[in-house]
Each structure stands twice: as structure tokens, then as C-alpha cells.
């Protein structure tokens, strides 16, 4: 292990990263709260300000992936579609197999300049998570309870609210609804067999209702669906803790641009179209397994410096303030204040570790729990 890697894996380094992220995030959340009166005066101005404030938080995680861990991200796509990325609204359909697949999605949003404005269809529980969840509230993220009777109206209304959004955005959609695990895959394929659908090897059956509602409500606002399939080299299963430890991974992403007008408007036909899409995604994953790459040419956008600059700004500011505080505490010699400082550091570490825990695969949804499936219809 090299010296740099050794330093990255030290608890103190990780504690500093956690401190900067959590404290800066709470500051940004407070600034976002201060924009509430502005919504009454100028909705679009409030949106633009919140885009920049949200970027201050999400870009720190991208910087950790790209600059701290040094993870490489390679894009396979049609060179003809490449100039459109970042210059149009789009629905991004991404497979849900890894703990950091959302972070890789954010990374490509950042490289095409739409990170601050990007959206996602997320479970309602995430809206209560400090920093990220609270940030999402002000970014008009679409939340769902995974109860179709309730979500059909609320999700549609949230999507309609995005039709006049002032800047280009990508709407990230995980049609599988939960991360892939062997148990969930087994249950999903039992459902496929009962419905007479072809079985998938690398994916769960997609939830078609949420996709159909999204497409219908964003027609005329979004130009295309970006079918995106993610994998990692050497069969690695990356984690956020691995990123925090400075471990380097290599992500490969295959993206196809599909004009929205090619997707059927009828719900049943749209569902059949989505099932076919996932069968094709499965074939792409099989191709990757056999050859170590996705089909098509590599067209990789360069890393932009703004995420790193933002991260360094918050590090310098908050570490300076922390240094002043520690100097005062040490000079005071009060045992109570020293204990309070240690308690604060422990709280920061535990708080960020708790947020990381919400992304772990074994903390995923209850997809496949037969008792819950009988009680509700899922998206």
C-alpha cells in the first residue's frame, strides 16, 4: 500500500471528509430554507439558486469518487448522440445493481453539466435523511411511497411541475425499484415465469407503471430516454465505504439515446416496450461479461474541475473554522469543552456512517416480501 493510499484509509482523513460534508450540507440546507420566501416572488429564480446550492452538496460526493478515490468512468455511446447530452431534458433508465450506481449516474450528470438540476424518482423515506434528503426537497425531487393508489396522482403532479423547469435536467429512473440481490432476483424470475415473460439474468423485472407515468407526464418536456447500463471491471462490487477509503474502481457505462416519440403512449404497449428494453439490457450485460466491454465506441467526456474546486472551498473554510474552535478549546483547558468536542466528532462520524448505511444493498427495500406485496400494488 502506497503512502497516499495509507493516508486516505486513516480514520482522521475520513473524519475530516465526513465533517466537511455534513457541516457544509447543513449550511446549504439552511440557505435553501432561506429561499422559501423567494418562491413567492420569483419561482424560477428560486429554482436557479437551489440548483447551485444543491450542486454544492452533490458535487462533493462526485469529487470524492473522481478525485479522492480516483475512480475512472468510461462511456460507451453513439458519437452522433453525444453532442445532445446535457443540452436536452432526458429520462435516464439505469440498472440498479451496485451501492454506488447512483453516484456514477451523478458523475455523468456532472460531466455534462446537469448535476445540480438532475432529478430522481426516490422512495419517500429518503426525504427525511439530513443533507441529501433535505436538499432534494428544494430541488423538487419526485418522491413516492410505492403504493400505486397514492403515488399515481402525487407522482404525476410532481412531474407536471417540472415541465417549466428553467434549466436542462436528467430524470434518473430505476425501473427495477430496488437493488439486485440473489433473493430478489429469484423472486422476480418466479413472477416472470408466472406472467409468461422471458427471464432476465442480470436484472429484475422492471416496474412498468412508474415508467409509463413518467414518460406520459414528461412528453413535450423531455426529448429522449437514455437507456443506461452500468458495470464495473474485474467483477468488483464497489461501496461508498470503499470510496471513502480511497479505493479506486473503474466503471463502464453504456448509453443509448431513444427519442421519446418512439415510446408507445398506450400503457400496455409501453409496458411491453419496457420489458423488451430490459431484455436488451440483459444482452448488453451478457456481452460485457463475455468480452469485458460494452458494444460500440468509447466517447468519454473529460472530468470538470468545478466539483473539486467546490470541495476544496468547503474544506478550507470549515477546517479553518474548526482550527479556530479547537485552539480556543485547548487554550481554555476546560475538560467539559474537550469532551464536547470529542462528542461532536463522534456524532459527525456516526451521522455520515448512518447516511452511508442507507445506500447499502442489504438495507434496500422490502421488495419480495410476500406479505407486503399482498398488501399493496407497487410501482
C-alpha positions as CSV (number, residue, x, y, z in Angstrom):
1,X,0.0,0.0,0.0
2,X,1.4,3.4,-1.0
3,X,1.8,6.3,1.4
4,X,-1.0,8.3,-0.2
5,X,-3.4,5.3,-0.1
6,X,-2.4,4.7,3.5
7,X,-3.3,8.3,4.4
8,X,-6.6,8.0,2.7
9,X,-7.5,5.0,4.7
10,X,-6.8,6.6,8.0
11,X,-9.7,7.4,10.3
12,X,-8.7,11.0,10.7
13,X,-8.8,11.6,6.9
14,X,-12.2,10.0,6.7
15,X,-13.4,12.0,9.8
16,X,-12.4,15.3,8.1
17,X,-14.3,14.3,4.9
18,X,-17.4,13.4,7.0
19,X,-17.1,16.7,8.9
20,X,-16.9,18.8,5.8
21,X,-19.7,17.1,4.0
22,X,-22.1,17.1,7.0
23,X,-21.5,20.6,8.2
24,X,-21.4,22.1,4.7
25,X,-24.5,20.2,3.8
26,X,-26.4,21.5,6.9
27,X,-25.3,25.1,6.0
28,X,-26.6,24.6,2.5
29,X,-29.9,23.2,3.8
30,X,-30.2,26.3,5.9
31,X,-29.5,28.5,2.9
32,X,-32.1,26.6,0.9
33,X,-34.6,27.2,3.7
34,X,-34.0,30.9,3.4
35,X,-35.1,30.7,-0.3
36,X,-38.6,29.8,0.7
37,X,-39.9,33.5,0.6
38,X,-38.3,33.9,-2.8
39,X,-40.6,31.2,-4.3
40,X,-43.5,33.6,-3.8
41,X,-41.7,36.4,-5.7
42,X,-39.9,34.5,-8.4
43,X,-40.3,30.8,-8.7
44,X,-37.7,30.4,-11.5
45,X,-35.1,32.5,-9.7
46,X,-35.6,30.4,-6.5
47,X,-35.1,27.3,-8.6
48,X,-31.9,28.5,-10.2
49,X,-30.5,29.4,-6.8
50,X,-31.4,26.0,-5.4
51,X,-29.7,24.3,-8.4
52,X,-26.5,26.0,-7.4
53,X,-26.9,25.2,-3.7
54,X,-27.8,21.6,-4.4
55,X,-24.6,21.4,-6.5
56,X,-22.6,22.4,-3.5
57,X,-23.7,19.2,-1.8
58,X,-23.9,16.6,-4.6
59,X,-20.7,17.6,-6.3
60,X,-18.8,16.8,-3.1
61,X,-19.7,13.2,-3.5
62,X,-18.7,13.3,-7.1
63,X,-15.4,14.8,-6.1
64,X,-14.9,12.0,-3.6
65,X,-15.5,9.5,-6.4
66,X,-13.4,11.1,-9.1
67,X,-10.6,12.9,-7.2
68,X,-10.3,11.2,-3.8
69,X,-10.7,7.6,-4.9
70,X,-9.6,8.2,-8.4
71,X,-12.3,6.1,-9.9
72,X,-12.4,6.0,-13.7
73,X,-15.6,6.3,-15.6
74,X,-15.8,5.2,-19.3
75,X,-18.7,6.0,-21.5
76,X,-19.8,3.8,-24.5
77,X,-22.3,5.6,-26.7
78,X,-23.1,6.7,-30.3
79,X,-20.9,9.7,-31.2
80,X,-24.0,11.2,-33.0
81,X,-25.9,11.3,-29.7
82,X,-23.0,12.6,-27.7
83,X,-23.5,16.3,-28.6
84,X,-27.1,16.2,-27.3
85,X,-26.1,15.0,-23.8
86,X,-26.5,17.9,-21.4
87,X,-28.3,20.0,-23.9
88,X,-31.8,18.5,-23.6
89,X,-34.1,17.1,-20.9
90,X,-34.0,13.3,-20.7
91,X,-35.2,10.3,-18.7
92,X,-32.3,8.1,-17.7
93,X,-33.1,4.4,-17.2
94,X,-30.3,3.0,-15.1
95,X,-29.8,-0.6,-13.8
96,X,-29.8,-0.9,-10.0
97,X,-27.1,-3.4,-9.1
98,X,-24.5,-1.5,-7.1
99,X,-24.3,0.6,-4.0
100,X,-22.8,3.5,-5.9
101,X,-24.7,3.2,-9.2
102,X,-26.5,6.5,-8.2
103,X,-23.1,8.1,-7.7
104,X,-21.9,7.0,-11.1
105,X,-25.1,8.5,-12.5
106,X,-24.3,11.8,-10.7
107,X,-20.8,11.7,-12.1
108,X,-22.0,11.6,-15.7
109,X,-24.6,14.3,-14.9
110,X,-21.6,16.4,-13.6
111,X,-19.6,15.8,-16.8
112,X,-22.4,17.0,-18.9
113,X,-23.3,20.0,-16.7
114,X,-26.7,18.9,-15.3
115,X,-25.8,17.7,-11.9
116,X,-27.3,20.5,-9.9
117,X,-30.6,20.3,-11.7
118,X,-31.0,16.5,-12.1
119,X,-33.9,14.6,-10.6
120,X,-34.7,11.1,-9.5
121,X,-37.8,9.1,-8.6
122,X,-37.0,8.2,-4.9
123,X,-38.7,6.5,-2.1
124,X,-40.4,8.8,0.4
125,X,-38.2,7.7,3.3
126,X,-35.1,9.4,1.7
127,X,-36.7,12.8,2.1
128,X,-36.1,12.6,5.8
129,X,-32.4,11.9,5.5
130,X,-30.4,15.1,6.6
131,X,-28.4,16.9,3.9
132,X,-29.2,14.8,0.9
133,X,-32.9,14.3,1.5
134,X,-33.5,17.8,2.6
135,X,-31.6,19.1,-0.4
136,X,-33.8,17.0,-2.7
137,X,-36.9,18.6,-1.2
138,X,-35.8,22.0,-2.5
139,X,-34.8,20.5,-5.9
140,X,-38.3,19.2,-6.4
141,X,-37.2,15.6,-6.4
142,X,-40.2,13.3,-7.1
143,X,-40.9,11.1,-4.1
144,X,-43.1,8.0,-4.0
145,X,-44.5,5.7,-1.3
146,X,-44.5,2.7,-3.7
147,X,-48.3,2.4,-3.2
148,X,-49.8,2.8,-6.7
149,X,-53.1,4.1,-5.5
150,X,-51.4,7.1,-3.7
151,X,-48.5,7.6,-6.0
152,X,-50.3,7.8,-9.3
153,X,-51.7,11.2,-8.5
154,X,-48.8,12.7,-6.5
155,X,-46.1,11.5,-8.8
156,X,-47.9,12.8,-11.9
157,X,-48.4,16.2,-10.2
158,X,-44.7,16.4,-9.2
159,X,-43.7,15.5,-12.8
160,X,-46.1,18.1,-14.2
161,X,-44.4,20.7,-12.0
162,X,-41.1,20.0,-13.9
163,X,-42.4,21.0,-17.3
164,X,-41.4,24.6,-16.9
165,X,-38.1,23.9,-15.2
166,X,-35.7,26.7,-16.1
167,X,-32.6,24.5,-16.8
168,X,-31.8,21.2,-18.5
169,X,-32.1,18.2,-16.3
170,X,-31.8,14.4,-16.4
171,X,-34.5,12.4,-14.6
172,X,-32.8,9.3,-13.2
173,X,-35.2,6.3,-13.0
174,X,-34.5,2.9,-11.5
175,X,-37.3,0.8,-13.1
176,X,-36.3,-2.3,-11.1
177,X,-37.3,-0.4,-8.0
178,X,-34.7,-1.9,-5.7
179,X,-31.1,-3.1,-5.9
180,X,-30.5,-6.6,-7.4
181,X,-29.7,-9.3,-4.9
182,X,-29.9,-13.1,-5.4
183,X,-33.0,-13.5,-3.3
184,X,-34.8,-10.6,-5.1
185,X,-33.8,-11.9,-8.5
186,X,-35.1,-15.4,-7.7
187,X,-38.5,-14.0,-6.6
188,X,-38.6,-11.7,-9.6
189,X,-38.0,-14.5,-12.1
190,X,-40.7,-16.5,-10.4
191,X,-43.0,-13.6,-11.2
192,X,-41.7,-13.5,-14.8
193,X,-42.5,-17.2,-15.2
194,X,-46.0,-16.8,-13.8
195,X,-46.6,-14.0,-16.3
196,X,-45.1,-15.7,-19.3
197,X,-42.3,-13.1,-19.6
198,X,-38.7,-14.0,-20.7
199,X,-36.4,-14.4,-17.7
200,X,-33.6,-12.0,-17.1
201,X,-30.1,-13.0,-16.0
202,X,-28.7,-9.7,-14.8
203,X,-31.8,-7.6,-13.9
204,X,-35.1,-7.7,-12.0
205,X,-38.4,-7.3,-13.9
206,X,-39.0,-3.6,-14.4
207,X,-41.9,-1.9,-12.7
208,X,-43.8,-0.5,-15.7
209,X,-46.4,1.8,-14.1
210,X,-43.9,4.3,-12.8
211,X,-42.1,4.4,-16.1
212,X,-45.3,4.9,-18.0
213,X,-46.4,7.7,-15.7
214,X,-43.0,9.4,-16.0
215,X,-43.0,9.2,-19.8
216,X,-46.6,10.4,-20.2
217,X,-46.1,13.4,-17.9
218,X,-42.7,14.5,-19.4
219,X,-43.8,14.2,-23.1
220,X,-43.0,17.5,-24.7
221,X,-40.6,18.4,-21.9
222,X,-38.1,15.6,-22.2
223,X,-36.6,14.8,-25.6
224,X,-35.4,11.3,-25.1
225,X,-34.9,8.2,-22.9
226,X,-31.2,7.4,-22.2
227,X,-31.1,3.7,-21.7
228,X,-28.0,3.3,-19.4
229,X,-26.4,0.1,-18.4
230,X,-23.6,0.2,-15.7
231,X,-20.9,-2.4,-14.9
232,X,-17.6,-2.4,-13.1
233,X,-14.4,-4.1,-14.3
234,X,-12.9,-7.2,-12.7
235,X,-16.3,-8.1,-11.2
236,X,-15.9,-5.6,-8.4
237,X,-18.8,-4.6,-6.1
238,X,-17.9,-1.0,-5.1
239,X,-19.2,0.6,-1.9
240,X,-19.4,4.1,-0.5
241,X,-17.1,3.0,2.3
242,X,-14.6,1.8,-0.3
243,X,-14.8,5.3,-1.9
244,X,-14.2,6.9,1.5
245,X,-11.2,4.6,2.0
246,X,-9.8,5.9,-1.3
247,X,-10.2,2.7,-3.2
248,X,-10.1,3.1,-7.0
249,X,-12.7,1.4,-9.2
250,X,-13.4,1.5,-13.0
251,X,-16.9,2.0,-14.1
252,X,-18.2,1.3,-17.6
253,X,-21.5,2.8,-18.8
254,X,-23.3,2.0,-22.0
255,X,-25.9,4.7,-23.1
256,X,-28.4,4.6,-25.9
257,X,-30.4,7.6,-26.8
258,X,-34.0,6.7,-27.7
259,X,-36.3,9.6,-28.9
260,X,-39.3,9.9,-26.6
261,X,-41.7,9.8,-29.6
262,X,-40.7,6.2,-30.3
263,X,-42.1,5.0,-26.9
264,X,-45.8,4.0,-27.1
265,X,-48.4,6.1,-25.3
266,X,-50.7,3.3,-24.5
267,X,-50.0,1.9,-21.1
268,X,-50.0,-1.8,-22.1
269,X,-47.9,-1.2,-25.1
270,X,-45.5,1.0,-23.1
271,X,-45.1,-1.9,-20.5
272,X,-44.3,-4.3,-23.3
273,X,-41.8,-1.9,-24.7
274,X,-40.1,-1.6,-21.3
275,X,-39.9,-5.3,-20.9
276,X,-38.2,-5.6,-24.3
277,X,-35.8,-2.8,-23.3
278,X,-34.7,-4.8,-20.2
279,X,-34.2,-8.0,-22.3
280,X,-31.9,-5.9,-24.5
281,X,-30.1,-4.5,-21.3
282,X,-29.6,-8.1,-20.3
283,X,-28.0,-8.9,-23.6
284,X,-25.6,-5.9,-23.1
285,X,-24.6,-7.2,-19.7
286,X,-24.0,-10.7,-21.2
287,X,-21.8,-9.1,-23.9
288,X,-19.9,-7.3,-21.1
289,X,-19.4,-10.5,-19.1
290,X,-18.1,-12.3,-22.2
291,X,-15.9,-9.6,-23.7
292,X,-15.1,-7.2,-20.8
293,X,-16.6,-4.2,-22.7
294,X,-19.9,-2.9,-24.0
295,X,-20.7,-2.7,-27.7
296,X,-20.0,0.5,-29.6
297,X,-17.3,3.2,-29.5
298,X,-15.9,4.9,-26.4
299,X,-16.7,8.6,-26.2
300,X,-15.7,9.7,-22.7
301,X,-16.3,13.3,-21.5
302,X,-13.4,14.8,-19.5
303,X,-13.6,15.5,-15.8
304,X,-14.6,19.1,-15.0
305,X,-12.7,20.9,-12.2
306,X,-15.8,22.5,-10.6
307,X,-16.6,19.6,-8.2
308,X,-13.1,19.6,-6.9
309,X,-13.0,23.4,-6.6
310,X,-16.2,23.4,-4.6
311,X,-14.9,20.6,-2.4
312,X,-11.7,22.4,-1.7
313,X,-13.5,25.6,-0.9
314,X,-15.6,23.9,1.8
315,X,-12.6,22.1,3.2
316,X,-10.6,25.3,3.6
317,X,-13.4,27.2,5.1
318,X,-14.7,24.6,7.6
319,X,-11.2,23.3,8.6
320,X,-10.2,26.9,9.3
321,X,-13.2,27.5,11.5
322,X,-12.6,24.1,13.2
323,X,-9.0,25.1,13.8
324,X,-10.1,28.3,15.5
325,X,-12.5,26.4,17.6
326,X,-10.0,23.8,18.7
327,X,-7.5,26.5,19.5
328,X,-9.9,28.2,21.8
329,X,-10.9,24.9,23.4
330,X,-7.3,23.9,24.1
331,X,-6.4,27.3,25.5
332,X,-9.4,27.3,27.8
333,X,-8.3,24.0,29.3
334,X,-11.9,23.1,30.2
335,X,-12.4,19.3,30.3
336,X,-16.1,19.8,29.6
337,X,-15.4,21.6,26.3
338,X,-12.9,19.0,25.3
339,X,-15.4,16.2,25.9
340,X,-18.0,18.2,23.9
341,X,-15.6,18.4,21.0
342,X,-14.9,14.6,21.1
343,X,-18.7,14.0,21.2
344,X,-19.2,16.3,18.2
345,X,-16.6,14.4,16.2
346,X,-18.2,11.1,17.1
347,X,-21.6,12.4,16.1
348,X,-20.3,13.6,12.8
349,X,-18.7,10.2,12.1
350,X,-21.8,8.2,13.2
351,X,-24.1,10.6,11.3
352,X,-22.3,10.1,7.9
353,X,-21.9,6.4,8.5
354,X,-25.7,6.2,9.1
355,X,-26.3,8.0,5.8
356,X,-23.9,5.7,4.0
357,X,-25.8,2.8,5.6
358,X,-29.0,3.9,3.8
359,X,-27.3,3.1,0.5
360,X,-26.1,-0.4,1.3
361,X,-27.5,-3.3,-0.7
362,X,-28.7,-5.1,2.4
363,X,-30.6,-2.0,3.5
364,X,-32.6,-2.0,0.4
365,X,-36.4,-2.1,0.0
366,X,-38.6,-4.9,1.1
367,X,-39.2,-5.9,-2.5
368,X,-40.0,-9.6,-2.5
369,X,-41.6,-9.6,1.0
370,X,-44.8,-11.6,0.1
371,X,-46.8,-10.2,3.0
372,X,-46.2,-6.6,1.9
373,X,-46.7,-7.5,-1.8
374,X,-50.2,-8.8,-0.9
375,X,-51.0,-5.5,0.9
376,X,-50.0,-3.1,-1.8
377,X,-49.5,-2.6,-5.6
378,X,-46.0,-1.4,-6.3
379,X,-44.9,1.0,-9.0
